[in-house]
Amino acid sequence: MIEQYDISLAVATDAAAIAALSRDTIEHGLPWCWTALRVARSIRDRSTNVVVARHPRALLGFAIMKYEEDEAHLLLLAVQPHQRRKGIGSALLGWLETTVGVAGIGTVRLETRARNLEARHFYRRHGFVEGGVQEGYYQGLEDALEMRKDLRRRG
């Protein structure tokens, strides 16, 4: 059991591990889109934060957040299956929400598979509100549920 980990910005050498975790935990059953090359582009993109939770010997999880003018878009968030329910996903999300607040952005949006009840519960627990459904959002194969969080509302 890994009890200590650090959260930091990803570096180029993290791209392959992030892409593999995305492929195995987020993109399973879909054609692979978040390849190491695409992740590396996100790491270099000044309007995107790619953060990782790492133990000295392993990448435990990651998140990718794109900053837009009025809102931030959480593109991906994943934690290694054997490391879930240990606060790692919450810590990654908290790190990003703090950064969004510093940037003066008040809203975070995301999409998750409509049938992914575990993800929907996780995001609701963190203050996200479910919105509309985008039919066929995932490469025409699966619907997405839109979720939003207003960071200006605390309570």
C-alpha positions in Angstrom: 0.0 0.0 0.0 1.4 3.4 -1.1 0.7 6.0 1.6 2.8 8.9 0.4 2.9 10.5 -3.0 3.7 13.8 -4.6 1.6 15.8 -7.0 3.5 17.9 -9.5 3.3 19.0 -13.1 4.1 16.2 -15.6 7.3 16.2 -17.6 7.9 14.8 -21.1 9.1 11.5 -19.8 5.7 10.9 -18.1 3.8 11.0 -21.4 4.0 7.2 -22.2 2.9 6.2 -18.7 0.0 8.7 -18.8 -1.1 7.5 -22.2 -1.0 3.9 -21.1 -3.1 4.6 -18.0 -5.6 6.6 -20.2 -5.8 3.7 -22.7 -6.3 1.1 -20.0 -8.7 2.9 -17.6 -10.4 5.7 -19.5 -10.4 4.7 -23.1 -11.0 1.0 -22.7 -13.4 -0.2 -25.4 -12.8 2.8 -27.6 -10.1 3.5 -30.2 -7.1 5.0 -28.4 -6.9 8.8 -28.8 -4.7 9.9 -25.9 -1.4 8.5 -27.2 2.0 9.5 -25.8 2.4 12.0 -28.6 -0.9 13.7 -27.8 -0.1 13.7 -24.0 3.3 15.2 -24.7 1.7 18.0 -26.7 -0.6 18.7 -23.8 2.4 18.8 -21.4 4.0 21.5 -23.6 0.8 23.5 -24.1 0.8 26.6 -22.0 -2.9 26.6 -21.6 -3.0 23.1 -20.2 -1.9 21.6 -17.0 -1.0 17.9 -16.9 -0.5 16.9 -13.3 0.7 13.6 -11.9 0.5 11.8 -8.6 3.7 9.8 -8.2 5.4 7.6 -5.7 9.2 7.4 -6.4 8.7 4.1 -8.1 5.3 4.6 -9.9 2.9 6.9 -11.5 -0.3 6.6 -9.4 -2.6 8.9 -11.3 -2.8 11.9 -13.5 -5.2 14.7 -14.7 -5.3 17.0 -17.7 -7.0 20.3 -17.5 -7.3 22.8 -20.4 -7.8 26.5 -19.4 -10.1 28.5 -21.6 -11.1 32.1 -21.3 -14.1 31.7 -18.9 -13.9 28.1 -17.8 -11.6 25.2 -17.4 -12.2 21.8 -19.1 -11.1 18.7 -17.2 -10.2 16.5 -20.1 -8.9 13.4 -18.3 -8.5 12.1 -14.7 -7.4 8.6 -13.9 -5.9 6.7 -11.0 -4.3 3.3 -11.1 -7.1 0.7 -10.3 -5.2 -0.7 -7.3 -4.7 2.8 -5.9 -8.3 4.0 -6.0 -10.2 5.1 -2.9 -7.1 6.4 -1.3 -7.7 10.1 -2.0 -5.4 10.4 -5.0 -8.1 11.4 -7.4 -9.4 13.9 -4.9 -6.0 15.3 -4.4 -5.4 15.7 -8.1 -8.8 17.4 -8.6 -8.1 19.7 -5.6 -4.7 20.7 -7.0 -6.3 21.6 -10.3 -9.2 23.5 -8.7 -6.8 25.6 -6.7 -5.0 26.4 -9.9 -8.2 27.3 -11.6 -9.1 29.7 -8.7 -5.7 31.4 -8.9 -6.3 31.9 -12.7 -9.6 33.6 -11.8 -11.7 31.0 -13.5 -14.9 30.1 -11.8 -16.2 27.1 -13.6 -14.9 23.6 -14.4 -16.6 21.4 -16.9 -16.1 17.8 -17.9 -17.6 14.9 -19.8 -17.8 11.4 -18.5 -19.2 8.2 -20.0 -22.9 8.3 -19.2 -22.8 4.7 -17.9 -19.8 5.3 -15.7 -21.6 5.4 -12.4 -18.4 5.4 -10.4 -17.0 8.5 -12.1 -20.4 10.2 -11.8 -20.5 9.5 -8.1 -16.9 10.7 -7.6 -17.6 14.0 -9.4 -20.9 14.6 -7.6 -19.2 14.1 -4.3 -16.8 16.8 -5.3 -19.6 19.3 -6.1 -20.1 18.7 -9.8 -23.7 18.9 -11.1 -24.9 16.7 -13.9 -26.1 18.4 -17.1 -27.1 17.2 -20.5 -26.2 14.1 -22.4 -24.1 14.3 -25.6 -25.2 11.3 -27.7 -22.3 9.5 -29.4 -19.7 11.8 -27.9 -17.1 9.1 -27.6 -16.4 8.4 -31.3 -20.0 7.6 -32.0 -19.8 4.6 -29.7 -21.0 5.9 -26.4 -22.8 8.9 -24.8 -21.2 11.4 -22.5 -22.7 13.1 -19.5 -21.7 16.8 -19.1 -20.9 17.9 -15.6 -20.0 21.4 -14.2 -18.8 22.9 -11.0 -19.1 26.5 -10.0 -16.0 27.2 -7.9 -17.5 30.5 -6.7 -20.2 28.6 -4.8 -18.8 27.1 -1.7 -20.9 25.4 0.8 
